[in-house]
């Protein structure tokens, strides 16, 4: 079973399954969307159901960390939306 690790150079330091770029938050979101651990494991190369359970255990033990990851993701999307014009006429106005 893979351990949970963090590294500032991978996934922005978010917790992930060691040796992968699969974040705890990715696994947890899929679980929250109704996928069974077996389905989640099958959706990624190189992880087992036990790895999924390890990620979920970390998520349940560290809810504030997961909330912070979600807040940061939403903030990034909001920044992109604010900087990216939606209306073609707005592109011309910004030029």
Residue pairs with C-beta under 8 A, 6 or more apart in sequence:
1 48
1 50
1 51
1 54
2 17
2 18
2 19
2 20
2 47
2 51
2 54
3 17
3 18
3 54
4 15
4 16
4 17
4 18
4 24
4 54
4 55
4 58
5 15
5 16
5 17
5 18
6 13
6 14
6 15
6 16
7 13
7 16
10 16
10 21
11 21
11 23
12 72
14 23
14 24
14 25
14 69
15 23
15 24
15 25
15 58
15 62
15 65
16 22
16 23
16 24
17 24
17 27
17 47
17 51
17 54
17 55
19 46
20 44
20 46
20 47
22 44
22 47
22 55
23 69
24 55
24 58
24 59
24 65
24 66
25 59
25 66
25 69
25 70
25 73
27 40
27 52
27 55
27 56
27 59
28 55
28 56
28 59
28 66
30 39
30 40
30 43
31 37
31 40
31 52
31 56
31 59
35 43
37 49
37 52
37 53
37 56
38 49
40 52
41 47
41 48
41 49
41 51
41 52
59 66
85 91
85 94
